[in-house]
Amino acid sequence: MDKITVFIHTEMRSTESETKVARAVSNIFGDVKPIINQDLKTKVLKVELNGRESLFRFRDLLKLDCIRDATRKALLKRISGKKIRFFLNKQVAFANHISLSEEVSESPLGPILVEINYEKPESLVNWLAPKKVKSGE
């Protein structure tokens, strides 16, 4: 069986609550156990998840938010080798929704970086956001 590993990383601004940032990540990926690292200037929340089950909530939200087609296209463009690397809007995640963003985020709080490692990334995208079958096909 192929192994899926999900790495989540986000910098936290001095004005942000650790609890709220952890909640934003949990809203998208379920119950997570974040690690907070801090150096002199930066505080970073990191999470590592394993297995397909770690993506169930993400997959369900894509369906509920009716954004599977757009997300599918975006994720396929972000495949590099055996990795899918993308960014999520942190404020939208806190509100229990998904919005992909750019590395330099539209959000002043910065994005959530998600990197998924999997042997067959295209098949994982097909599972996360299946292609919509048009009527008559």
C-alpha positions in Angstrom: 0.0 0.0 0.0 1.3 3.4 -0.9 1.9 5.9 1.9 0.3 9.3 2.1 2.0 12.0 4.2 0.6 15.4 4.7 2.8 18.3 6.0 1.0 21.5 7.1 3.0 24.6 7.9 2.0 28.1 8.7 3.7 31.1 10.2 1.8 32.9 12.9 1.7 36.7 13.3 2.2 38.2 16.7 -1.5 39.2 16.7 -2.7 35.7 16.1 -3.9 33.3 18.7 -2.2 29.8 18.6 -5.5 28.3 19.5 -7.3 29.9 16.6 -4.6 29.0 14.1 -4.7 25.4 15.3 -8.5 25.5 15.0 -8.3 26.7 11.4 -6.1 23.7 10.5 -8.3 21.3 12.5 -11.4 22.7 10.6 -9.9 21.5 7.4 -8.0 18.4 8.4 -9.8 17.1 11.5 -8.4 16.7 14.9 -4.7 17.5 14.6 -1.8 17.7 17.1 0.1 20.8 16.1 3.7 21.5 17.1 4.5 25.2 17.7 8.1 26.2 17.0 9.3 29.7 17.9 12.6 31.5 17.3 13.5 35.1 17.9 11.3 36.5 15.2 8.8 33.8 14.0 6.3 31.4 15.5 5.4 28.5 13.2 2.6 25.9 13.5 3.5 22.5 12.0 1.5 19.3 11.6 2.3 16.0 10.1 -0.5 13.6 9.2 -0.4 10.1 7.7 -2.8 8.1 5.6 -5.7 8.7 3.4 -8.0 9.2 6.4 -6.1 12.4 7.2 -7.7 13.9 4.1 -11.3 12.8 4.6 -12.4 16.1 6.1 -10.6 18.1 3.3 -12.3 15.9 0.7 -15.7 16.4 2.3 -15.3 20.1 2.5 -14.5 20.3 -1.2 -17.8 18.5 -1.9 -19.8 20.6 0.6 -18.4 23.9 -0.7 -19.0 22.8 -4.3 -15.5 23.6 -5.4 -14.2 20.2 -6.5 -13.8 21.2 -10.2 -11.8 24.3 -9.5 -9.8 22.7 -6.8 -9.1 19.7 -9.1 -7.6 21.9 -11.8 -5.6 23.9 -9.2 -4.2 20.8 -7.5 -3.2 19.1 -10.8 -1.2 22.2 -11.7 0.6 22.1 -8.4 1.9 18.5 -8.8 5.7 18.2 -8.9 7.1 14.7 -8.9 5.4 12.9 -6.1 4.2 16.0 -4.3 1.2 18.2 -4.4 2.0 21.6 -2.8 -0.7 24.3 -2.3 -1.7 27.1 0.0 -5.0 27.7 1.9 -6.4 30.9 3.1 -6.1 30.8 6.9 -9.1 33.1 7.6 -11.4 31.0 5.4 -10.1 27.8 7.0 -11.1 29.3 10.4 -14.6 29.7 9.1 -14.7 26.0 8.1 -14.3 26.5 4.4 -11.6 26.0 1.8 -10.1 28.6 -0.4 -6.8 28.0 -2.2 -4.5 31.0 -2.3 -1.1 32.0 -3.6 2.1 31.8 -1.7 1.9 35.5 -1.2 -1.6 35.3 0.2 -4.6 37.5 -0.3 -4.8 37.3 3.5 -2.8 39.6 5.7 -2.3 36.7 8.1 -0.4 34.6 5.5 -1.4 31.2 4.0 -1.4 27.7 5.3 1.1 25.6 3.3 0.0 22.0 2.6 2.3 19.5 1.0 1.1 16.0 0.3 3.6 13.3 -0.6 2.2 10.3 -2.4 3.5 7.8 -5.0 0.6 8.6 -7.4 -0.4 12.3 -6.9 -2.8 12.4 -9.9 -4.8 9.5 -8.6 -5.0 11.2 -5.2 -6.3 14.3 -6.9 -8.9 12.1 -8.6 -10.0 10.8 -5.2 -10.0 14.2 -3.5 -11.9 16.0 -6.3 -13.4 13.5 -8.8 -14.0 14.8 -12.2 -17.7 15.8 -12.7 -19.5 13.6 -15.2 -21.6 15.8 -17.5 -25.1 14.6 -18.2 -25.3 12.6 -21.4 -21.8 11.2 -21.1 
